[in-house]
Amino acid sequence: MKPHHKVLIAAGMAATLTGCVSPENYETTPVQLRTSSGIVTCQLYTRDRVLWDRSIDRPGSMSVADADAICKQEGQRQKDGG
């Protein structure tokens, strides 16, 4: 491979990496949801990014998976106009 081809490949890779989607660019203000187990704090993203919605704080008795599911449900509720 010629040296200038390596430079072009490296430049293309750098352009690809800088074009990555960063979740931080889509964050909204965290919301707190009252559940029967306690407060779940959710990091929601823009309405078209519901799959990224997740818990950032939860009661000790609640699993991360359950807290994340609650946050995804809230994100979907908001997306649907609720």
LUMZAGU-854611 format. One record per atom (N, C-alpha, C, O, CB): y, z, x negated; atom name; residue in one letter. Coordinates in steps of 0.05 Angstrom, whole numbers, plus 32768, in hexadecimal, padded with zeros to 4 digits. Glycine has a CB too. Example, Ala and Ser with C-alpha at 12.3 -4.5 7.8 and 13.67 -1.06 7.14 Angstrom:
SITE  7F8E  809C  7EF8  N  a
SITE  7FA6  809C  7F0A  CA  a
SITE  7FBE  809C  7EF8  C  a
SITE  7FBE  80A9  7EE3  O  a
SITE  7FA7  80B5  7F1E  CB  a
SITE  7FD3  808E  7EFF  N  s
SITE  7FEB  808F  7EEF  CA  s
SITE  8001  809D  7EFE  C  s
SITE  8017  80A1  7EF4  O  s
SITE  7FF4  8072  7EE6  CB  s
This chain:
SITE  7FE9  8000  7FEF  N  m
SITE  8000  8000  8000  CA  m
SITE  8019  8000  7FEE  C  m
SITE  801A  800F  7FDB  O  m
SITE  8000  8018  8013  CB  m
SITE  802C  7FEF  7FF5  N  k
SITE  8044  7FED  7FE5  CA  k
SITE  8056  8006  7FEA  C  k
SITE  8055  8012  8000  O  k
SITE  8054  7FD3  7FEC  CB  k
SITE  8065  800F  7FD6  N  p
SITE  8075  8027  7FD8  CA  p
SITE  8088  8026  7FF0  C  p
SITE  808C  803B  7FFD  O  p
SITE  8085  802C  7FBF  CB  p
SITE  8095  800F  7FF6  N  h
SITE  80A7  800F  800C  CA  h
SITE  8099  8012  8027  C  h
SITE  80A6  801B  803B  O  h
SITE  80B7  7FF4  800C  CB  h
SITE  8080  800B  8029  N  h
SITE  8071  800F  8041  CA  h
SITE  806C  802D  8046  C  h
SITE  806E  8036  805D  O  h
SITE  8055  8001  8040  CB  h
SITE  8068  803C  8030  N  k
SITE  8065  8059  8033  CA  k
SITE  807E  8066  803E  C  k
SITE  807D  8078  804E  O  k
SITE  805D  8066  8018  CB  k
SITE  8095  805C  8034  N  v
SITE  80AE  8067  803E  CA  v
SITE  80B2  8061  805B  C  v
SITE  80BB  8072  806B  O  v
SITE  80C6  805B  802E  CB  v
SITE  80AB  8049  8064  N  l
SITE  80AE  8042  8080  CA  l
SITE  809B  8053  8092  C  l
SITE  80A3  805B  80A7  O  l
SITE  80A7  8024  8084  CB  l
SITE  8083  8057  8088  N  i
SITE  8070  8068  8097  CA  i
SITE  807B  8084  8099  C  i
SITE  807A  8090  80AF  O  i
SITE  8054  8068  808A  CB  i
SITE  8085  808F  8083  N  a
SITE  8090  80AA  8083  CA  a
SITE  80A8  80AC  8096  C  a
SITE  80AB  80C0  80A4  O  a
SITE  8098  80B3  8067  CB  a
SITE  80B9  8098  8095  N  a
SITE  80D0  8098  80A7  CA  a
SITE  80C8  8097  80C4  C  a
SITE  80D3  80A5  80D5  O  a
SITE  80E3  8080  80A0  CB  a
SITE  80B4  8088  80CA  N  g
SITE  80AA  8086  80E6  CA  g
SITE  809E  80A0  80EF  C  g
SITE  80A1  80A8  8106  O  g
SITE  8095  8070  80E8  CB  g
SITE  808F  80AE  80DD  N  m
SITE  8084  80C8  80E4  CA  m
SITE  809A  80DC  80E9  C  m
SITE  8098  80EC  80FC  O  m
SITE  8071  80D1  80CE  CB  m
SITE  80AF  80DC  80D9  N  a
SITE  80C5  80EF  80DC  CA  a
SITE  80D3  80EA  80F7  C  a
SITE  80DA  80FD  8105  O  a
SITE  80D9  80EC  80C5  CB  a
SITE  80D7  80D1  80FE  N  a
SITE  80E3  80CA  8117  CA  a
SITE  80D2  80D3  812F  C  a
SITE  80DD  80DD  8143  O  a
SITE  80E8  80AC  8119  CB  a
SITE  80B8  80D1  812C  N  t
SITE  80A6  80DA  8141  CA  t
SITE  80A8  80F8  8144  C  t
SITE  80A9  8102  815B  O  t
SITE  808A  80D1  813B  CB  t
SITE  80A8  8106  812E  N  l
SITE  80A9  8124  812F  CA  l
SITE  80C3  812E  813B  C  l
SITE  80C3  8141  814A  O  l
SITE  80A4  812F  8114  CB  l
SITE  80D9  8122  8134  N  t
SITE  80F3  812B  813E  CA  t
SITE  80F6  8124  815C  C  t
SITE  8108  812F  8169  O  t
SITE  810A  811F  812E  CB  t
SITE  80E6  8112  8166  N  g
SITE  80E7  810B  8182  CA  g
SITE  80D5  811C  8194  C  g
SITE  80D3  8117  81AC  O  g
SITE  80E0  80EE  8185  CB  g
SITE  80C9  8130  8188  N  c
SITE  80B7  8141  8198  CA  c
SITE  80C6  8151  81AD  C  c
SITE  80DE  8158  81A9  O  c
SITE  80A8  8155  8185  CB  c
SITE  80BA  8156  81C3  N  v
SITE  80C6  8165  81D8  CA  v
SITE  80C2  8182  81D2  C  v
SITE  80AC  818C  81CD  O  v
SITE  80B9  815E  81F4  CB  v
SITE  80D8  8191  81D2  N  s
SITE  80D8  81AE  81CC  CA  s
SITE  80DC  81BD  81E6  C  s
SITE  80F1  81B9  81F3  O  s
SITE  80ED  81B5  81B7  CB  s
SITE  80C9  81CE  81EE  N  p
SITE  80CD  81DE  8206  CA  p
SITE  80E7  81ED  8208  C  p
SITE  80F2  81F0  821E  O  p
SITE  80B6  81F1  820A  CB  p
SITE  80F1  81F7  81F1  N  e
SITE  810A  8206  81F2  CA  e
SITE  8121  81F7  81FE  C  e
SITE  8133  8203  8209  O  e
SITE  8110  820F  81D5  CB  e
SITE  8120  81DD  81FC  N  n
SITE  8136  81CC  8207  CA  n
SITE  8135  81CB  8225  C  n
SITE  8148  81C2  8232  O  n
SITE  8134  81B0  81FC  CB  n
SITE  8120  81D5  8231  N  y
SITE  811C  81D3  824E  CA  y
SITE  811B  81EE  825C  C  y
SITE  8117  81EF  8274  O  y
SITE  8103  81C3  8255  CB  y
SITE  811F  8204  824D  N  e
SITE  811D  821F  8258  CA  e
SITE  8134  8224  826C  C  e
SITE  814B  821B  8268  O  e
SITE  811E  8233  8242  CB  e
SITE  812D  8233  8281  N  t
SITE  8141  823D  8293  CA  t
SITE  8143  825B  828F  C  t
SITE  8134  8266  827F  O  t
SITE  813A  8236  82B1  CB  t
SITE  8155  8268  829C  N  t
SITE  8158  8285  829A  CA  t
SITE  813E  8292  82A5  C  t
SITE  8135  828B  82BA  O  t
SITE  8170  8290  82AA  CB  t
SITE  8132  82A4  8295  N  p
SITE  8119  82B1  829F  CA  p
SITE  811D  82BF  82BA  C  p
SITE  8133  82C9  82C0  O  p
SITE  810F  82C6  828A  CB  p
SITE  8108  82C0  82CA  N  v
SITE  8109  82CD  82E4  CA  v
SITE  80F4  82E3  82E4  C  v
SITE  80E0  82E2  82D7  O  v
SITE  8104  82B9  82FB  CB  v
SITE  80FB  82F8  82F4  N  q
SITE  80E8  830E  82F7  CA  q
SITE  80DD  830D  8313  C  q
SITE  80EC  830A  8327  O  q
SITE  80F6  8329  82F2  CB  q
SITE  80C3  830F  8315  N  l
SITE  80B5  830F  832F  CA  l
SITE  80A7  8329  8333  C  l
SITE  8099  8333  8322  O  l
SITE  80A1  82F7  8331  CB  l
SITE  80AB  8335  834B  N  r
SITE  809E  834E  8352  CA  r
SITE  8083  8348  835D  C  r
SITE  8080  8338  8370  O  r
SITE  80B0  835E  8366  CB  r
SITE  806E  8353  8352  N  t
SITE  8053  8350  835B  CA  t
SITE  8048  836C  8362  C  t
SITE  8054  8380  835C  O  t
SITE  8041  8342  8346  CB  t
SITE  8030  836D  836E  N  s
SITE  8024  8386  8375  CA  s
SITE  801D  8396  835C  C  s
SITE  8019  83AF  835D  O  s
SITE  800B  8382  8386  CB  s
SITE  801A  8389  8345  N  s
SITE  8014  8396  832C  CA  s
SITE  802C  839D  831B  C  s
SITE  802A  83AC  8308  O  s
SITE  8002  8384  831B  CB  s
SITE  8043  8393  8323  N  g
SITE  805C  8398  8315  CA  g
SITE  806B  837E  8310  C  g
SITE  8065  8369  831C  O  g
SITE  8056  83A5  82FA  CB  g
SITE  8080  8380  8300  N  i
SITE  8092  8369  82FB  CA  i
SITE  8085  8356  82E6  C  i
SITE  807C  835E  82D1  O  i
SITE  80AD  8373  82F1  CB  i
SITE  8086  833C  82ED  N  v
SITE  807F  8327  82DB  CA  v
SITE  8098  8317  82D4  C  v
SITE  80A6  830E  82E6  O  v
SITE  8068  8314  82E7  CB  v
SITE  809E  8315  82BB  N  t
SITE  80B5  8305  82B2  CA  t
SITE  80AB  82E9  82AA  C  t
SITE  8099  82E7  8299  O  t
SITE  80C5  8313  829B  CB  t
SITE  80B7  82D5  82B6  N  c
SITE  80AE  82B9  82B1  CA  c
SITE  80C3  82A9  82A3  C  c
SITE  80DB  82AB  82A8  O  c
SITE  80A7  82AC  82CC  CB  c
SITE  80B9  829A  8290  N  q
SITE  80CA  8285  8283  CA  q
SITE  80C4  826B  8292  C  q
SITE  80AE  8260  828E  O  q
SITE  80C5  8283  8264  CB  q
SITE  80D7  8263  82A2  N  l
SITE  80D3  8249  82B0  CA  l
SITE  80E3  8234  82A2  C  l
SITE  80F6  8239  8293  O  l
SITE  80DD  824C  82CE  CB  l
SITE  80DA  821C  82A6  N  y
SITE  80E7  8205  8299  CA  y
SITE  80F3  81F3  82AF  C  y
SITE  80F1  81FA  82C7  O  y
SITE  80D3  81F5  8288  CB  y
SITE  80FE  81DD  82A8  N  t
SITE  810A  81CC  82BD  CA  t
SITE  80F4  81C5  82D1  C  t
SITE  80DC  81C6  82CB  O  t
SITE  8116  81B2  82B0  CB  t
SITE  80FD  81BD  82E9  N  r
SITE  80EA  81B9  82FF  CA  r
SITE  80D5  81A4  82FA  C  r
SITE  80C0  81A5  8307  O  r
SITE  80F9  81B2  8318  CB  r
SITE  80DA  8192  82E8  N  d
SITE  80C5  817E  82E2  CA  d
SITE  80B2  8187  82CC  C  d
SITE  80A2  8177  82C2  O  d
SITE  80D2  8164  82DA  CB  d
SITE  80B5  81A0  82C3  N  r
SITE  80A4  81AB  82AD  CA  r
SITE  8094  81C3  82B6  C  r
SITE  8091  81D6  82A6  O  r
SITE  80B5  81B2  8294  CB  r
SITE  808B  81C4  82CF  N  v
SITE  807D  81DB  82DA  CA  v
SITE  8065  81E3  82C9  C  v
SITE  805E  81FB  82C8  O  v
SITE  8075  81D5  82F6  CB  v
SITE  8057  81D0  82BD  N  l
SITE  803F  81D6  82AD  CA  l
SITE  8046  81E8  8296  C  l
SITE  8034  81F6  828C  O  l
SITE  8032  81BD  82A3  CB  l
SITE  805F  81E9  828D  N  w
SITE  8066  81FA  8276  CA  w
SITE  806D  8216  827F  C  w
SITE  806D  8228  826E  O  w
SITE  807F  81EE  8268  CB  w
SITE  8072  821B  8299  N  d
SITE  8079  8236  82A2  CA  d
SITE  8065  824A  829A  C  d
SITE  804D  8246  829B  O  d
SITE  807D  8236  82C1  CB  d
SITE  806F  8262  8290  N  r
SITE  805D  8276  8286  CA  r
SITE  806A  8291  8288  C  r
SITE  8082  8294  828C  O  r
SITE  8055  8270  8269  CB  r
SITE  8059  82A6  8285  N  s
SITE  8064  82C1  8286  CA  s
SITE  806D  82C9  8269  C  s
SITE  8061  82C0  8255  O  s
SITE  804E  82D5  8290  CB  s
SITE  8082  82D9  8268  N  i
SITE  808B  82E3  824F  CA  i
SITE  808A  8301  824E  C  i
SITE  808E  830E  8239  O  i
SITE  80A8  82D9  8248  CB  i
SITE  8085  830D  8265  N  d
SITE  8080  832A  8267  CA  d
SITE  8070  832F  8281  C  d
SITE  8074  8321  8295  O  d
SITE  809B  833A  8267  CB  d
SITE  805F  8343  8280  N  r
SITE  804D  8348  8296  CA  r
SITE  8044  8365  8295  C  r
SITE  8046  8372  8280  O  r
SITE  8035  8335  8296  CB  r
SITE  803B  8370  82AC  N  p
SITE  8030  838B  82AC  CA  p
SITE  8017  838C  829A  C  p
SITE  8008  8379  8299  O  p
SITE  802A  8395  82C9  CB  p
SITE  8012  83A3  828D  N  g
SITE  7FFB  83A5  827C  CA  g
SITE  7FE0  83A2  828A  C  g
SITE  7FCD  839A  827D  O  g
SITE  7FFC  83C0  826F  CB  g
SITE  7FE0  83A7  82A4  N  s
SITE  7FC7  83A4  82B3  CA  s
SITE  7FC1  8387  82BB  C  s
SITE  7FAC  8381  82C7  O  s
SITE  7FC8  83B5  82CC  CB  s
SITE  7FD3  8375  82B5  N  m
SITE  7FD0  8359  82BE  CA  m
SITE  7FCA  8347  82A6  C  m
SITE  7FD5  834B  8290  O  m
SITE  7FEA  834E  82CC  CB  m
SITE  7FB7  8335  82A9  N  s
SITE  7FB0  8323  8294  CA  s
SITE  7FC6  830E  8290  C  s
SITE  7FD6  8308  82A2  O  s
SITE  7F95  8315  8299  CB  s
SITE  7FC7  8303  8278  N  v
SITE  7FDA  82ED  8272  CA  v
SITE  7FD5  82D5  8285  C  v
SITE  7FE8  82C9  828F  O  v
SITE  7FD8  82E4  8255  CB  v
SITE  7FBC  82CF  8289  N  a
SITE  7FB5  82B8  829B  CA  a
SITE  7FBF  82BD  82B7  C  a
SITE  7FCA  82AA  82C3  O  a
SITE  7F97  82B4  829B  CB  a
SITE  7FBC  82D5  82C2  N  d
SITE  7FC6  82DB  82DD  CA  d
SITE  7FE5  82D9  82DE  C  d
SITE  7FF0  82CF  82F1  O  d
SITE  7FBD  82F6  82E6  CB  d
SITE  7FF2  82E5  82C9  N  a
SITE  800F  82E4  82C9  CA  a
SITE  8019  82C7  82C6  C  a
SITE  802C  82C0  82D4  O  a
SITE  801A  82F5  82B1  CB  a
SITE  800C  82B8  82B5  N  d
SITE  8014  829B  82B2  CA  d
SITE  8010  828C  82CC  C  d
SITE  8021  827B  82D3  O  d
SITE  8004  828E  829C  CB  d
SITE  7FFB  8292  82DB  N  a
SITE  7FF6  8285  82F5  CA  a
SITE  800C  828C  8309  C  a
SITE  8015  827A  8318  O  a
SITE  7FDA  828D  8300  CB  a
SITE  8015  82A4  8309  N  i
SITE  802B  82AD  831B  CA  i
SITE  8044  829D  8314  C  i
SITE  8053  8294  8325  O  i
SITE  8030  82CB  8318  CB  i
SITE  804A  829A  82FA  N  c
SITE  8061  828B  82F1  CA  c
SITE  8060  826D  82F8  C  c
SITE  8073  8261  8300  O  c
SITE  8066  828E  82D3  CB  c
SITE  8048  8262  82F5  N  k
SITE  8045  8246  82FD  CA  k
SITE  8049  8242  831B  C  k
SITE  8054  822E  8324  O  k
SITE  8029  823C  82F4  CB  k
SITE  803F  8255  832A  N  q
SITE  8043  8254  8347  CA  q
SITE  8060  8255  834E  C  q
SITE  806A  8247  8360  O  q
SITE  8033  826B  8355  CB  q
SITE  806F  8267  8340  N  e
SITE  808C  8269  8345  CA  e
SITE  809A  824F  833D  C  e
SITE  80AC  8246  834B  O  e
SITE  8098  8281  8336  CB  e
SITE  8093  8244  8327  N  g
SITE  809E  822B  831E  CA  g
SITE  8099  8214  8333  C  g
SITE  80AB  8204  8339  O  g
SITE  8094  8222  8303  CB  g
SITE  8081  8214  833D  N  q
SITE  807A  8200  8351  CA  q
SITE  808A  8204  836B  C  q
SITE  8093  81F1  8378  O  q
SITE  805C  8200  8357  CB  q
SITE  808D  821E  8373  N  r
SITE  809C  8225  838B  CA  r
SITE  80B9  821B  8388  C  r
SITE  80C4  820F  839A  O  r
SITE  809C  8243  8390  CB  r
SITE  80C5  821F  8371  N  q
SITE  80E0  8216  836C  CA  q
SITE  80E2  81F8  836B  C  q
SITE  80F5  81EC  8375  O  q
SITE  80EB  8222  8352  CB  q
SITE  80CE  81EB  835F  N  k
SITE  80CD  81CE  835E  CA  k
SITE  80CC  81C2  837A  C  k
SITE  80D9  81AE  8380  O  k
SITE  80B5  81C4  834E  CB  k
SITE  80BD  81CF  838C  N  d
SITE  80BA  81C6  83A7  CA  d
SITE  80D3  81CB  83B8  C  d
SITE  80D3  81C4  83D0  O  d
SITE  80A2  81D2  83B3  CB  d
SITE  80E7  81D9  83AC  N  g
SITE  80FF  81DE  83BB  CA  g
SITE  8101  81F9  83C7  C  g
SITE  8114  81FF  83D6  O  g
SITE  8103  81CA  83D0  CB  g
SITE  80EF  820B  83C0  N  g
SITE  80EF  8226  83CB  CA  g
SITE  8101  8239  83BC  C  g
SITE  8103  8250  83C4  O  g
SITE  80D4  8231  83CB  CB  g
